[in-house]
């Protein structure tokens, strides 16, 4: 934001050189990006943070400078000499999208003469980076750079029926903007229209057909408040940035729209002549409530570490127009000015006091002591888990803790108080604190699959939030969630090995479970402890996330329970000097027979020489009867005292096959 010191001097006395003014503003939170010395003027380029839209005009910066220096803030005197015609008889305004347009004011100015602007206005506009167009447009730009509120001037005679309609665009509508860009409009764009169609893109740019030109004699002056998110989305999608959209995106003062409209009208008449119709058409669907925030002096001292005198606190807050009133005790109640949309809690007021009082008054120590602490047990185990999963080819991801209602509803009930949430205004569309990480990770998986990043195996370690009793803090549980675009048996192997890496003595089992998000699911048992849930994503979720036809599985494990499994004790044995004998078996069993039951049957009859039992594959199809499946398993035998003979292994195999036949009705597959 470029600030002309000559211009700024209209509103606050400046008796310091430019570098000192820049330093004062930097200390207030507006860093100096450069100082430019022009012919007879000095321009300071300030960085204005996105939450301080009130300082995107010279008056806002002057207000800050006045508060810091104790100088008086002088606002322009606005006096309008109005004609006998009523604005309400000349123009009509309707708002059909009050959630996107909070206020719209229309004024009519007649008898203007479009031509060059006076030199003083041209110089000031050029100093802050705006080129001169004509006296009417320059007046609106001047008003915008002065107040921070963007106006727009239409050629009154080019507005059909002299009626303004604020609505969302209709499918297929188009508009050519004043810079010649052809804009294809969609139903989520807010437009300013007349009965024939769109004449401007709300908060972004006006249309070419209704712009002010040399033949214009009557002006319809727009001053409005548009929803920041709507303006930002529209501007980005159309690749149509503007000084107006930059300000609307950062919230303009809805209560100041009428004063800004009068000021713009005054400037137009001053530079272009003409006379203004009496009054204005002001459509204001819902006036915002006045915000009041209190500040405790003890809290201020605790946060800043210094004792700021109460008189200084009251002086600073008064200078910033917070109307402070001292209450009983050490509390100060403030009325938040309408232009300060960034103030809503006590800490915000404390920051206001601190930046004006001076951060340089906060004492610092000459020496800073840094105490190095060893990694605690929780961090060590978490790092072990991360290292193991990374070794399995999984990538860690970090996602936002909020989800939308449609995503949350896929994994459980969202009615009533079943979900904690923040205000919809703070996080439009995504305001529910998640109870599972699955929705977030599936969104990440969808993004990667759409750009052909396969295979995509991801995990996240983060908190979930479950509502506790009324008045209590939420029940936060840290979860390890894995999403895997591959066969479930691979994910199963990852989970089993993860448990083994934490405690080699534990056996992992998967017990049937019924989960809303999976068509086949299980609870994960590590020994006697249930540590989480796993399953294959259901068709409903596959359709919701528009996944390709592939198997996607997931697991959500309780990290605290995994910590409790960890054991430092481990058993080691030397590598055998003797070779192993591997035998593959293909058996036919009923469709409902689970692998765990087959594995248990093998182990029950297995000799001490059986080293591992490994699942190889399952087959259904030709030569396999209906209701049956073929399971291939691999048996590895080894004797630490000598080399096994094939005859010995044949006997071991025969005993195992016999037990499989008895326990699960297995038959050896011969074809």
LINJOZI-V74758 format. One line per field, one symbol per residue. ss: DSSP state (H for helix, E for strand, C for the rest). phi: phi as a letter, one per 30 degrees, with the letter a starting at -180 (. if undefined). Layout:
ss->???
phi->???
This chain:
ss->CEEEHHHHCCCCCCCCCHHHHHHHHHHCCCCEEEEEEECCEEEEEECCCCCCHHHCCHHHHHHHHHHHHCCCCCCCCCCCCEEEEEHHHHCEEEECCCCCEEEEEEEEEECCCCCCCCHHHHHHHHHCCCCCCCHHHHHHHHHHHHHCCCEEEEEHHHCHHHEEEEEECCCCCEEEECCCCEEECCCCCEEEEECCEEEEECCCEEEHHHCCCCCCCEEEEEEEEECHHHHHHHHHHCCCCCHHHHHHCCCCCHHHHHHHHHHHHHHHHHHHCCEEEECCEEECCCCCCCCEEEEEHHHHHHHHCCCCCHHHHHHHHHHCCCCCEECCCCEEEEECCCCCCCCCCHHHHHHHHHHHHCHHHCCCCCCCCCCCCCCCHHHHHHHHHHHHHHHCCCEECCCCCEECHHHHHCCCCCCCCCCCECCCCCCCCCCEECCCCHHHHHHHHHHHHHCCCCCCEEEEEEEEEECCCCCCCCEEEEEEEEEECCCHHHHHHHHHHHHHHHCCCCCEEEEEECCCCEEEEEEEEECCEEEEEEEEECHHHHHHCCCCCCCCEEEEEEHHHHHHHCCCCCCCCCCCCCCCEEEEEEEEEECCCCHHHHHHHHHHHCCCCEEEEEEEEEECCCCCCCCEEEEEEEEEECCCCCCCCHHHHHHHHHHHHHHHHHHHCCEECCC
phi->.dcdddddddcadccbdeddddddddddjbedclbcccdibbccccccdddcddccadddddddddddcidddccddcbcccdddceddcbbbbccbddcbdabcbbbbcidbdadddeddddddddcjcddcaddddddddddddcicdcbccdedccehhbcbcaddcejdbacddciddcdcbdccdbcbcedldbaceicadcddcddbdddbbccccbabcdeddddddddddhbdadddedddcicdddcddddddddddddddcbijbcddiacccbebddddcbbcbcddddddddibcdeeddddddddddichdbdcdiccbcbcddddcddcbbedddddedddddjdddddbddcccccccdddddddddddddddddddiccdbbbddcbdddddddcldcdicdbdbcedddbeibbcddcbddeddddddeedddcidbdbcbbbcadcbcdcdeicdddcbdcccbbbcadddddedddeddddddaddcccbbcebbcdcbcbbacccciccdclbblceddddedechdddadbbabbcdddddedddbddbcbbddddcdcccbcccbcbdeddddeddddddddcddddddbbbdcabbbleiceeibbcccbccccacdclddcddddededddddddddddbidbddcb
